[in-house]
Amino acid sequence: MSAAAKKREYNRVRRKCMKHGIDIIKKGEHKNYRGVELIKNGQVLISQYAENIRPLDIDWAEIDEQLERWAS
């Protein structure tokens, strides 16, 4: 996925999270994230974690699909 497509998907997820009051928590250092969690009222709704030593390649399109299922 190109950088422009990732940014487009991230912005889509960010807007939905702002609309529904969901916090996006990224764990790790910038450009070396180990995990990402979407949290609402203290509960983790959606999460992705790195499975090995390499940084997590966050799949924002998958998170967007999961948000769609959650919101409906």
N, C-alpha and C positions, 0 to 999 in steps of 0.2 A: 504494500500500500504506500502510495507516495505521501510526502510530508503534507502537501496541500489537502489530500483526502483525509489524513489523520486529523489535521487541524479542523476541518469541516465537521467531522464526526465528534471531536472533542467539544466543539462549540455547541453542537446539537445537544449533547449530553449535559453540558454545563447549563444551558438554558432550561432544560427540563428539570434539572435539579433545583435551580433557583425557583422555578414555578411551584414545585412541590415541597420546598423546604428541606431538601436533602443535602447533606454535607459530603464533599468529595475529599477523602483523606488519602494522600499519597505517602507511602512509607519508604524511607530511604533518602539518599542524596539526589540532588538534581541530576538528571541524565543517568542515574544509577538506581532507579526505583526498584524496590523489592516486592512491593504490593500496592494495590489501590483498593479502597473500600468506599462504598456509598452507604452513608449512615443516616437514619432518620429516627429520632426519639430514642437514641441509644442502641438501636438494633441495626445490625449489618444487613442491608438488603441485597447488595451485590458485591462480590469481591473477586479479585484476581491476584495471584501470587506467583512469583518466579519459582520455577521448579529446580533450578540448578544455580550455578555460580554466576551465570550471565544475567545482565539486567533484564527486567521485565519489559517485554514489548507489548504495551497496553493495547488491547483490541477494543477501541472505542465503538466500533460498529456492533460488536457483540454485546457490549454493555448497553448500547442504545436499544437493541432488540429486547434485552432483558427488562429494561425500563418500560418499554412499550407494553410488555406482558404484565408487569407489575401495575402499571397505571390503569390498565383496562379492567 
